């Protein structure tokens, strides 16, 4: 495999986050600490109240649809703060959209899903991070 990762220089890294529940607050805190280098450009959640609260707190554009956020946010990377069972599908969609992925633990709930996540990111030549 050839890695053609493009280093982002001369501008902030644009990130988006899906899953505006409890753990997202920790990500919002970390992003705030690194605001000189990172912009949170979008947030997404299926719960309208959580979505509105996250958008209000961060100033990020709210999305009800994950696929719309991937297509329209202009982000470089997505943070997955969703339930563990969703990480595999969401990672594959993000990789297919050309976004790097940072996922909460556990990365996957089944071995095969974890392998599929790594394979999708390798094929798309994007990075996969697990926090």
Secondary structure as a PSIPRED ss2 file (coil, helix, strand):
# PSIPRED VFORMAT (PSIPRED V4.0)

   1 X C   1.000  0.000  0.000
   2 X C   1.000  0.000  0.000
   3 X C   1.000  0.000  0.000
   4 X C   1.000  0.000  0.000
   5 X C   1.000  0.000  0.000
   6 X C   1.000  0.000  0.000
   7 X C   1.000  0.000  0.000
   8 X C   1.000  0.000  0.000
   9 X C   1.000  0.000  0.000
  10 X C   1.000  0.000  0.000
  11 X C   1.000  0.000  0.000
  12 X C   1.000  0.000  0.000
  13 X E   0.000  0.000  1.000
  14 X E   0.000  0.000  1.000
  15 X E   0.000  0.000  1.000
  16 X E   0.000  0.000  1.000
  17 X E   0.000  0.000  1.000
  18 X E   0.000  0.000  1.000
  19 X C   1.000  0.000  0.000
  20 X C   1.000  0.000  0.000
  21 X C   1.000  0.000  0.000
  22 X C   1.000  0.000  0.000
  23 X C   1.000  0.000  0.000
  24 X H   0.000  1.000  0.000
  25 X H   0.000  1.000  0.000
  26 X H   0.000  1.000  0.000
  27 X H   0.000  1.000  0.000
  28 X H   0.000  1.000  0.000
  29 X H   0.000  1.000  0.000
  30 X H   0.000  1.000  0.000
  31 X H   0.000  1.000  0.000
  32 X H   0.000  1.000  0.000
  33 X H   0.000  1.000  0.000
  34 X C   1.000  0.000  0.000
  35 X C   1.000  0.000  0.000
  36 X C   1.000  0.000  0.000
  37 X C   1.000  0.000  0.000
  38 X E   0.000  0.000  1.000
  39 X E   0.000  0.000  1.000
  40 X E   0.000  0.000  1.000
  41 X E   0.000  0.000  1.000
  42 X E   0.000  0.000  1.000
  43 X E   0.000  0.000  1.000
  44 X E   0.000  0.000  1.000
  45 X C   1.000  0.000  0.000
  46 X C   1.000  0.000  0.000
  47 X C   1.000  0.000  0.000
  48 X H   0.000  1.000  0.000
  49 X H   0.000  1.000  0.000
  50 X H   0.000  1.000  0.000
  51 X H   0.000  1.000  0.000
  52 X H   0.000  1.000  0.000
  53 X H   0.000  1.000  0.000
  54 X H   0.000  1.000  0.000
  55 X H   0.000  1.000  0.000
  56 X H   0.000  1.000  0.000
  57 X H   0.000  1.000  0.000
  58 X H   0.000  1.000  0.000
  59 X C   1.000  0.000  0.000
  60 X C   1.000  0.000  0.000
  61 X E   0.000  0.000  1.000
  62 X E   0.000  0.000  1.000
  63 X E   0.000  0.000  1.000
  64 X C   1.000  0.000  0.000
  65 X C   1.000  0.000  0.000
  66 X H   0.000  1.000  0.000
  67 X H   0.000  1.000  0.000
  68 X H   0.000  1.000  0.000
  69 X H   0.000  1.000  0.000
  70 X H   0.000  1.000  0.000
  71 X H   0.000  1.000  0.000
  72 X H   0.000  1.000  0.000
  73 X C   1.000  0.000  0.000
  74 X C   1.000  0.000  0.000
  75 X C   1.000  0.000  0.000
  76 X C   1.000  0.000  0.000
  77 X E   0.000  0.000  1.000
  78 X E   0.000  0.000  1.000
  79 X E   0.000  0.000  1.000
  80 X E   0.000  0.000  1.000
  81 X C   1.000  0.000  0.000
  82 X C   1.000  0.000  0.000
  83 X C   1.000  0.000  0.000
  84 X H   0.000  1.000  0.000
  85 X H   0.000  1.000  0.000
  86 X H   0.000  1.000  0.000
  87 X H   0.000  1.000  0.000
  88 X H   0.000  1.000  0.000
  89 X H   0.000  1.000  0.000
  90 X H   0.000  1.000  0.000
  91 X H   0.000  1.000  0.000
  92 X H   0.000  1.000  0.000
  93 X H   0.000  1.000  0.000
  94 X H   0.000  1.000  0.000
  95 X H   0.000  1.000  0.000
  96 X H   0.000  1.000  0.000
  97 X C   1.000  0.000  0.000
  98 X C   1.000  0.000  0.000
  99 X C   1.000  0.000  0.000
 100 X E   0.000  0.000  1.000
 101 X E   0.000  0.000  1.000
 102 X E   0.000  0.000  1.000
 103 X E   0.000  0.000  1.000
 104 X C   1.000  0.000  0.000
 105 X C   1.000  0.000  0.000
 106 X C   1.000  0.000  0.000
 107 X C   1.000  0.000  0.000
 108 X C   1.000  0.000  0.000
 109 X C   1.000  0.000  0.000
 110 X C   1.000  0.000  0.000
 111 X H   0.000  1.000  0.000
 112 X H   0.000  1.000  0.000
 113 X H   0.000  1.000  0.000
 114 X H   0.000  1.000  0.000
 115 X H   0.000  1.000  0.000
 116 X H   0.000  1.000  0.000
 117 X H   0.000  1.000  0.000
 118 X H   0.000  1.000  0.000
 119 X H   0.000  1.000  0.000
 120 X H   0.000  1.000  0.000
 121 X H   0.000  1.000  0.000
 122 X H   0.000  1.000  0.000
 123 X H   0.000  1.000  0.000
 124 X H   0.000  1.000  0.000
 125 X C   1.000  0.000  0.000
 126 X C   1.000  0.000  0.000
 127 X C   1.000  0.000  0.000
 128 X E   0.000  0.000  1.000
 129 X E   0.000  0.000  1.000
 130 X E   0.000  0.000  1.000
 131 X C   1.000  0.000  0.000
